[in-house]
């Protein structure tokens, strides 16, 4: 169970534990000053209340903290964060022999994501949003759940009373396109109540012609079946996976900067 310290993921973890699922928490420390420390505290506090000790991945120790990586490669933080987190979700799941990776989201999150994928006009992007990983032995399918029908509705539910959940977004996400989609959907919802849930249910409907089998998830330019990354062994359609390519770019930028400073 991937947990960020926010209400959605902690509530879902709580529900899964109460429903009898065998779960382990995974927290990824993004290396963001102040924010990451507070989030980790929330995760550790909740885990302790349920007799759990989460798996913690510190990106600084992995050589790719999000703020520095974004500066080095001049990419949006959200783009880098998504690539890095998905990599470690899958790697930890594979190494731990877990069968499912679960992430907690509310209805706002899910509908914004669906809106974003379909607004590109790309059927491949829509199909890829199923997040299935067929035939990828090193990866694990993600089970995603919308745990609340309205943002904030599940605040504090089922979580120890003394633990105040973090309800602020990642400080680097102010310019995320998902926020634009959420604002647009909120305006539609105000005029047409129920739009979000109807839209999301339509997205999940197996009869939706845009939701083809998971084999459709392969990139349009992919040839053949996934192969092992030459660097880390993760499944990829290229010689190196996107994470390793990113880390290599960060390493090169870091070396160039160090060389300039030493002159």
C-alpha positions as CSV (number, residue, x, y, z in Angstrom):
1,X,0.0,0.0,0.0
2,X,1.7,3.2,-1.2
3,X,1.2,5.9,1.4
4,X,2.0,9.6,1.2
5,X,0.9,10.8,4.6
6,X,-2.3,12.2,3.1
7,X,-5.9,11.3,4.0
8,X,-6.6,9.2,0.9
9,X,-3.8,6.7,1.1
10,X,-3.9,6.3,4.9
11,X,-7.7,5.8,4.9
12,X,-7.4,3.2,2.1
13,X,-4.6,1.4,4.1
14,X,-6.8,1.5,7.1
15,X,-9.8,0.0,5.2
16,X,-7.6,-2.8,3.7
17,X,-6.3,-3.8,7.1
18,X,-9.8,-3.9,8.6
19,X,-11.0,-5.9,5.6
20,X,-8.4,-8.6,6.4
21,X,-5.9,-8.0,3.6
22,X,-2.3,-8.7,4.3
23,X,-0.6,-5.3,3.6
24,X,2.6,-3.5,4.0
25,X,3.0,0.2,3.6
26,X,5.5,1.9,1.3
27,X,6.5,5.5,1.7
28,X,8.7,7.3,-0.8
29,X,10.7,10.2,0.7
30,X,10.8,12.7,-2.2
31,X,13.6,14.7,-0.6
32,X,11.5,17.9,-0.4
33,X,12.7,20.1,2.5
34,X,10.1,20.2,5.3
35,X,7.3,18.6,3.3
36,X,8.9,15.1,3.2
37,X,9.7,15.1,6.9
38,X,6.2,16.0,7.9
39,X,4.7,13.5,5.6
40,X,6.9,10.7,6.9
41,X,5.9,11.6,10.5
42,X,2.3,11.1,9.6
43,X,3.0,7.7,7.9
44,X,5.1,6.4,10.8
45,X,2.5,7.6,13.4
46,X,-0.4,5.8,11.6
47,X,1.7,2.7,10.9
48,X,2.7,2.5,14.6
49,X,-1.0,2.7,15.6
50,X,-1.7,-0.4,13.5
51,X,1.4,-2.3,14.6
52,X,3.1,-1.8,11.2
53,X,6.5,-0.6,10.1
54,X,6.4,0.8,6.5
55,X,9.0,0.3,3.9
56,X,10.7,3.6,3.3
57,X,12.6,4.6,0.1
58,X,14.7,7.8,0.4
59,X,15.3,9.3,-3.0
60,X,18.2,11.3,-1.7
61,X,20.0,8.0,-0.9
62,X,19.0,6.7,-4.4
63,X,20.7,9.8,-5.9
64,X,17.6,11.3,-7.3
65,X,15.8,13.6,-4.9
66,X,12.9,15.3,-6.8
67,X,13.9,19.0,-6.4
68,X,17.5,18.5,-7.5
69,X,16.5,16.1,-10.3
70,X,14.1,18.8,-11.7
71,X,16.8,21.4,-11.6
72,X,19.3,19.2,-13.3
73,X,17.2,18.0,-16.2
74,X,14.9,21.1,-16.5
75,X,11.7,19.1,-16.3
76,X,8.5,19.6,-14.4
77,X,8.7,18.2,-10.9
78,X,5.4,16.3,-11.3
79,X,6.7,14.5,-14.4
80,X,9.9,13.4,-12.7
81,X,8.0,12.4,-9.5
82,X,5.6,10.2,-11.5
83,X,8.4,8.4,-13.3
84,X,10.4,7.9,-10.1
85,X,7.5,6.8,-7.9
86,X,6.1,4.3,-10.4
87,X,9.6,2.8,-10.7
88,X,9.9,2.2,-7.0
89,X,6.3,1.0,-6.6
90,X,7.1,-1.7,-9.1
91,X,10.6,-2.4,-7.8
92,X,9.6,-2.8,-4.2
93,X,6.7,-4.9,-5.2
94,X,8.8,-7.2,-7.3
95,X,11.6,-7.5,-4.7
96,X,9.0,-8.2,-1.9
97,X,7.0,-10.6,-4.1
98,X,3.8,-8.6,-3.6
99,X,1.0,-9.2,-5.9
100,X,-0.8,-5.8,-6.0
101,X,0.3,-2.2,-5.6
102,X,-2.6,-0.1,-4.2
103,X,-2.7,3.7,-4.2
104,X,-5.4,5.8,-2.6
105,X,-7.3,8.5,-4.4
106,X,-10.5,10.5,-4.1
107,X,-13.0,11.0,-6.9
108,X,-11.5,14.4,-7.8
109,X,-8.1,12.8,-8.4
110,X,-9.5,10.0,-10.5
111,X,-11.8,12.1,-12.7
112,X,-9.1,14.7,-13.3
113,X,-6.8,11.9,-14.4
114,X,-9.4,10.4,-16.8
115,X,-10.3,13.9,-18.1
116,X,-6.6,14.6,-18.8
117,X,-6.1,11.3,-20.7
118,X,-9.2,11.6,-22.9
119,X,-8.7,15.3,-23.6
120,X,-5.5,14.5,-25.5
121,X,-7.6,12.7,-28.1
122,X,-5.3,9.6,-27.8
123,X,-7.0,6.3,-27.5
124,X,-3.7,4.8,-26.5
125,X,-3.4,7.2,-23.6
126,X,-7.0,6.3,-22.5
127,X,-6.3,2.6,-22.7
128,X,-3.0,3.0,-20.9
129,X,-4.8,4.5,-17.9
130,X,-5.9,1.0,-16.9
131,X,-2.4,0.7,-15.4
132,X,-2.2,-3.0,-16.2
133,X,1.2,-4.7,-16.6
134,X,0.6,-7.8,-18.6
135,X,3.5,-10.2,-19.0
136,X,5.8,-8.0,-17.0
137,X,7.3,-10.3,-14.4
138,X,9.2,-7.5,-12.6
139,X,6.1,-5.3,-12.4
140,X,2.9,-5.6,-10.5
141,X,-0.5,-4.4,-11.5
142,X,-1.7,-1.4,-9.6
143,X,-5.0,-1.5,-7.8
144,X,-6.3,2.0,-7.6
145,X,-9.3,3.0,-5.5
146,X,-11.3,6.2,-5.3
147,X,-11.9,6.3,-1.6
148,X,-14.2,9.3,-1.4
149,X,-16.8,10.9,-3.6
150,X,-15.9,14.4,-2.7
151,X,-12.6,16.0,-1.8
152,X,-12.2,16.1,2.0
153,X,-15.2,14.0,2.7
154,X,-13.0,11.2,4.2
155,X,-10.8,13.5,6.3
156,X,-9.9,11.7,9.5
157,X,-12.3,8.8,8.9
158,X,-11.0,5.6,10.4
159,X,-7.7,7.1,11.2
160,X,-6.6,7.6,14.9
161,X,-8.2,10.7,16.3
162,X,-4.9,12.1,17.5
163,X,-3.3,12.0,14.0
164,X,-4.1,15.1,12.0
165,X,-3.7,14.3,8.4
166,X,-1.7,16.4,5.9
167,X,-4.2,17.9,3.5
168,X,-1.9,20.2,1.5
169,X,-0.7,19.2,-1.9
170,X,3.0,18.7,-2.7
171,X,4.5,22.2,-2.6
172,X,5.9,21.9,-6.2
173,X,2.5,20.9,-7.7
174,X,1.0,24.4,-8.0
175,X,1.3,24.3,-11.8
176,X,0.2,20.7,-12.3
177,X,-2.2,20.3,-15.2
178,X,-4.4,18.1,-13.0
179,X,-5.3,21.1,-10.9
180,X,-6.7,22.8,-14.0
181,X,-8.8,19.7,-14.8
182,X,-10.1,19.6,-11.3
183,X,-11.1,23.2,-11.4
184,X,-12.9,22.6,-14.7
185,X,-14.7,19.6,-13.4
186,X,-15.7,21.4,-10.2
187,X,-17.4,24.1,-12.3
188,X,-19.3,21.5,-14.3
189,X,-20.2,19.7,-11.1
190,X,-21.6,22.9,-9.6
191,X,-24.0,23.3,-12.6
192,X,-24.6,19.5,-13.2
193,X,-24.3,17.6,-9.9
194,X,-23.3,14.0,-10.3
195,X,-21.1,14.6,-13.4
196,X,-18.0,13.4,-11.7
197,X,-19.3,10.0,-10.6
198,X,-21.1,9.4,-13.9
199,X,-18.0,10.2,-15.9
200,X,-15.8,8.0,-13.8
201,X,-18.2,5.1,-13.9
202,X,-18.3,5.4,-17.6
203,X,-14.5,5.3,-17.7
204,X,-14.6,2.0,-15.7
205,X,-17.3,0.4,-17.7
206,X,-15.8,-2.7,-19.4
207,X,-18.1,-2.2,-22.4
208,X,-16.4,1.2,-23.1
209,X,-14.9,0.7,-26.6
210,X,-11.9,2.8,-25.7
211,X,-11.0,0.4,-22.9
212,X,-9.4,-2.4,-24.8
213,X,-7.4,-5.2,-23.3
214,X,-4.2,-4.4,-21.3
215,X,-2.1,-5.4,-24.3
216,X,-3.0,-2.1,-25.8
217,X,-0.9,-0.3,-23.1
218,X,2.4,-0.7,-24.9
219,X,3.8,2.5,-26.3
220,X,2.9,3.3,-29.9
221,X,6.5,3.0,-31.0
222,X,7.2,-0.2,-29.0
223,X,8.3,-3.2,-30.9
224,X,8.0,-6.8,-29.5
225,X,7.7,-7.6,-25.9
226,X,9.3,-5.8,-22.9
227,X,12.9,-6.6,-22.2
228,X,15.0,-6.2,-19.1
229,X,16.6,-2.8,-18.6
230,X,20.4,-3.1,-19.2
231,X,21.1,-1.1,-16.0
232,X,18.5,-2.3,-13.4
233,X,16.7,-5.2,-15.0
234,X,13.2,-3.5,-14.9
235,X,10.9,-4.3,-17.8
236,X,11.3,-1.7,-20.6
237,X,10.8,-1.4,-24.4
238,X,14.1,0.4,-24.7
239,X,17.6,-0.6,-23.8
240,X,17.3,1.3,-20.5
241,X,14.2,2.1,-18.6
242,X,12.9,5.7,-18.2
243,X,14.1,5.8,-14.6
244,X,17.7,4.8,-15.4
245,X,17.8,7.2,-18.3
246,X,16.6,10.0,-16.0
247,X,19.1,9.1,-13.3
248,X,21.9,9.1,-15.8
249,X,20.9,12.6,-17.0
250,X,20.8,13.8,-13.4
251,X,24.2,12.3,-12.8
252,X,25.7,14.0,-15.8
253,X,24.3,17.3,-14.9
254,X,25.5,17.0,-11.4
255,X,29.0,16.2,-12.6
256,X,29.1,19.2,-15.0
257,X,28.0,21.5,-12.2
258,X,30.7,20.2,-9.9
259,X,33.3,20.6,-12.6
260,X,32.2,24.3,-13.1
261,X,32.4,25.0,-9.4
262,X,35.9,23.5,-9.1
263,X,37.3,25.7,-11.8
